[in-house]
Amino acid sequence: MTAAAGGFDSRNARVLLLAIFLIAAGEQLWLPFVPRYLQALGAGIYAVAAFGVAKDLLDALYQFPGGALTAWLGSKRSLLLFNLLAVAGYAAFALSRTWWFVLLALPLVMAWQSFSLPATFSIVGSSMPKSDRSTAFAWQSIVRRVPIAVAPAIGGAFIAAYGVISGSRAALAVSIVFGLGAIVLQAVAYTGTDKKGLRLRDALAGATQLDPLLKRLLLADMIVRFGQGIGEIFVVLYATVVLGASPQSYGWLVGLAMITSIAVYLPAARRADAASPAPWVTLTYLFFAAFPLALAATKSAAWLPVAFVLMGLREIGEPPRKALIVELSREGRKSVDVGAYYFARGLAVFPASLVGGALWHIGPRVTFVAAGLLAAIGAATFWWLVQRRDAARDLIPR
């Protein structure tokens, strides 16, 4: 990616984006279908919910250590470590013969996605001036989601051709190859000495002293993401089991959502860079409410594309939100503050899938109505605490 295309004149940022592309392309071949894979291995609905809970809990627990390790080891060493752990997890998933072994292997699988997030924020955020950070994160999101627009449909085709278990394992084999490619790329192409930074003891000190505005954003984010977590793990089951969509059709629906996200990222990010990011964050939270409510209202697979377009629109304010987090994080401690933010959010959100599992037994649509209403409360919370006061107006220079 050239500077003209996205402003990433840092070689390390371009290497990171390519690594993100490879890993996302591999993971999205099978990740949307893990609930079906678990069921095929004998898991019940509560085991599927437990997978969602464990995934969210690990996502929380890994964030702060990921930020601290990045600050201590440097970006190259830490990202290579996280990548290696994830590839080991893919192999364990592929070798699983029972659903509980998938749960045991999940801590390895989550290593890249969760450990690396603070490093990604730090690298991408520092490669652009403050006035273009939303745009920088929009490019990062596009690179990550282009494969998501295509890979689930290919993964669905694997399942259609070979069955849930064999098809998932074939997709995992491809993911391992892509993950190893990302490791080689990062090992060879990262530049600089990647010197160690903060000592772990120093990284831990003051981790709770976040900017007050960042704490307000965090509160709203917690509420919205808890709502998302109630229904997210059950979307594939609702679409394919309740409404009867085929796995391949579901893959295309995920692709439709990602294409929608890609289409709105840059226009929204550029407007956020030119004005306040706050309205875009409010809007993205409203779409987090609209998607599950639309699913609950959908009674035929033919209407699922409408809901999945709303799913894609949930991303319209994500780059401005990420830019806001980076801007409100302290200099020299950005990866630590980002890790602390996502650690706190994840701890608040991880039980949501169990709530969703309990609601699913009342009725699948009840799960998504509850998810939508809670996300709407989160959107209102952000509007009241941040946008109403226009507190973010001067955070990103014009």
N, C-alpha and C positions, 0 to 999 in steps of 0.2 A: 504494500500500500504506500503510495507516495504521499509526500507532504501535501500536495495539491488535493489529493483524493480525500485525505482524512486528517492531515496535520501530524501524522506520526513520522516525524523525521528521526526519531530514535530507533536505531536498529533493534535494540532489545524489545521495544514495544511491538515492532513488526514480527519479530520471532515469536513473541508471546501470542499474538493474534493468530498466527498460523498454527501454533500448538493447540490453542483453544479450538480452532476449526477442526483439526484432526481428531481430537478427543471427543468433541461434541458429535462429529459425524459417526464415530464408532458407537458411542453410548446410546444415541437416539435410534439405533437399529433395534435395540432390545428394551431400553428403559421404559418406554410407555406400556410395554406388555408384561412387565414383571408381575402385576397382580394375576394375570392369566397364567403365567408360568408357575406361580405359587399354587394356584388352584389345580393345575395339571399335576403337580407334585403331591397333591393331597391336602393342601391347606384349606381351612374354612374361612369364613368372612372375618372372624376375629384375628386369625393369623395374618390375613391381608392387612387388617387394621394395625396389627402389631408391627408389621413391616413399615407402614407409614409412620407410626410413632417412633420406631427405632431410627428411621431415616432422618426424621426431623430432630430427634434428640442428638444424634451424632453431628448433624449439621450445626447444631448449637454448640456442642462441646468442643468441636474442632476449630471454631472460628478464632477464639482468642489465642489458643496455642499456635494456630497457623500464623496469626499476626506476630506473635512474640518470636517464633522460630524464624520468620522472614526477617525481622529486625535484627536477629542475632546472627543467623547463618548467611544472610544475603539472598537475593532473589533467585540466582541460578541454582545454588545448592539446595535451597528449600523446594523449589519447583521440581527439580529432578527427583528428589526424595518422594514428594507427594505423587508424582507421576508413576514412579516404580511401584509404590504401594497400591495404587489403583489398578494397574495392570495385573498384579498378583490377585487382586479381588475379582477381576473379570474371569481369570482362569478358574478361581474357586467357584464362581457362579456356574460356569460351564460344566464343571465336574460334579455339581450338586446332584444327589440322588433323592434327597428328601427336602421338604420345604424349610425345615429348621436349619439345615446347613446353609441355605441361602441367607437366613438371618445372621448366622454366625460369621459369614463372609462379608456382610454389609460394611463393617468398619473399615475394611480395606478398600472396597469399592468407593466409599465416600471420601477417600483421602484427597483426591485431586479436586473434586467439586467444592469441598468445604475448606480444607486446609489452604488451598491456593487463592481463595477469594480475596483476603486482605492484600496479598502480594499483587494480585491483578489490579485492584483499586489503586494501590500505590504506584505501580508502573504506568498504568494508563493515565491516571490523574496527573502525574508529574511530567508526562510527555506533552502536555498542552497547557497554554496559558489559561488563567481563570476564566477569561471571557469566552473560551471555546470548550470548556470541560463537558458541558452537556453533549456537544457534538462529538467529542472524543468518545464518550461512553455510548453514544448512539452507534458509532462505527464498531466499537467492541461488541455491542449487542447484535448488530447485523452479522458480523463474522461468526458469532456463536449460533445464530438462529438460521442462517442459510442452510446448514446441513440438517437442522431440525425440520425445515420445510420439506425435505426430500427423504431423509433417512427413515422416518417411521413408516412411510409407504413401502419402502424396500424391505424393512423388517416385517411388515405385515404380509408381504409377498412370500418371504421365507416361511412364515408360519402357515400360510395358505398352502404352500407346496409341500412342506415337510411335517406339519403338525406343530403344536405349541411347543413341545419340549425340544424336538430336533431342530425346528426352525429357530428357536431362541438360542440354542447352542451354536448354530451356524453363524448367527448374528454376533454372538459373543466372540467367536474366533476372529471375525473381521475386526471387531473392536480391539482385540489384543494386538493385531498387526498395526492398526492405526496408532494405538498407544505407544508401542515400541518406536514407531516412526517419529512421534512427538518427542520421545526421550532422546533419540539420536539428534534431532534438529536442535533441541535446546542445549545438548552437550557440546555440539560443534559450533553453533552459530551465535550464541550469546557472547557479547564482547565485554571488555573491562575485567578488572581484577575481582569484582564482586566481594569486596572486603566485608568482614563482619562488622556489624553496627552495634546496637544496644546490647548490653549484657542482659541475660534473661531476668536477673534481679531488677535491673533498671526498667525493663519493659513492663514488669508486673507492677512497679510502683506507680501510683496515681492512675491506675487503669479505670477507676470509676469516676474520675474527674472530667466528665465529658461536658462540652459546651451546653448551656441550658436550652438553646434552640434545638440542638441535636437530640436532647432528651425528649423534647416535645414531639419531634418527628418520630422518634423511637416509639413513644407511647401509641401514637396513631397507627404506626406500622405494625405493632404487636396485635392490635385489635383486628386490623384488616387481614393479616396473615393467619391469625387463628381461624377467622372465617374461611379463608382459602383452604386451610388444612383440614377442616371438617369434611369437605367434599372432594378434594383434589384426587386422592388415591382411588376414589370410587368412580371417577368419570369414565374410565375405560370399561368398567363392569356395567355401568348404566347404559352406555352406548351400545356395547356388543351383546350383553346378556338381556337387559330389560327391553331395549328398543330393537335389538336384532341386527345391528350393523355388523358387517364382516370385519375381521381384523385388518384386512387391507383397506377397506373403506375408512376405518378409524385412523389408519395411518395417513390417508389423504386429508382427513379432517384436521389432524394435528398440523399437517403441512399448510392447509388453508389458514389456520390461526397464525402460523409463523410468517407466511407471506403478508398477512395483514399487518403484523408487527413491523416487519421490515419496511413496509410502505409508509408507515407513520413515524418511524424513529427520527429521521433527519429533519423533516419539516417542523415537528414539535420541538426537537432539541435546539434548532436554530432560533426559534421564537423564544424559547426559554432563556437562551444565552443573551438575547436582545432585550429581554424584560425580566420579570420575576418568574422563577421556577415554580412558585407555590401553586398557581392555578393548574398547572399541568400535573402536579402531584395529586391534587384533589381530584382531577379528572380521571387519572389512572386508578385511584381508589374506587371511584364510582363504577368504573368498568369491572373491577374486582367483585362488586356487588351484582352487577347486571348479568355476568356470565352464569353463575349458578342459578339465579332466578330464571333465566331463559331456559336452562336445562330442565328445571322443575316444570316449566310450562310446556316443554316439548314432549309430545305423546307419540311421535312417529319419527323414525330415522330420517325421513325425507326432510325434516325441518332442522336437523342437527347443524347443517352449515351456517344457519343464522346464529346459533349459539356460539359456534367456534369462531366466527368473525368477531363476536364480542370478546371471546377469549384472547384473540390477537390484539384487540384494542386495549386490553389491560396493560400493555407495555408502553402506551403512548407517553406516560410521564416517568418511566423508569430511568432513562438517562439523566433527566434533570434531578431526580431524587438521588441518584448516585453522585452526581456532581455536588449536590448540596452536602452530602455526607463527607466527601473529600474536603470541601472547603471549610467545613466546621471541625475537621480533625486537626490536631496540633501538628505544627511543623516538626519534623524529626521523629514523630510518633504516629504518622498517619496509618501505617499498617496495624499498629497496636490499637488505635482508637477504632478503626474499622472492624477489627476483630472483636473488640469489646462490644461494639454496637450489635453485631450479628450474633454474638454469644448470648447477649441478653434477650434479643428478639427470639432466638431459637429456643431458649429455655422456656419462654412464655408460651411458645406455639406448639411444642412437640406433642402435648397430649391431645391435640385437636383430632387426630385420626381416630382415636378411641371414642371420642364423642360422636364422630361421624359414624363409626361402626354401630354404636348403640342406637342412633337415630335411623340407620339403615334398616334395622329390624322393625322399627315402627312403620317405615315406608321409605323407599329410595328417594322419593321427591321431597320428603320432610328434611332429609339430609341437606339437599341443595337450597331449600328455602331458608333454613337456619344459617347456612353459610353466607347466603346473599344478604340477609338482614344484618348479620354481625359485621360484614365488610362495609355496609352502608353506615353503620354506627362509627366505624373507624374513619371513613371519609368525612363525616360530620365533625369528628374530633379534630382531625387535621385542619379543617376549614376554621374551626373555632379558635384553635390554639395558635395557628400560624397564618393562614391566608387572610383571615378576617382582620388581623392586625397588620397585614402586609409586612411581617417581620423579616421576610427573606429579600425584600426589595433591593437592598444594597450589598447582598452577599456576593453577587457575581458581577464584576465591573462591566460597564458598557463600553 
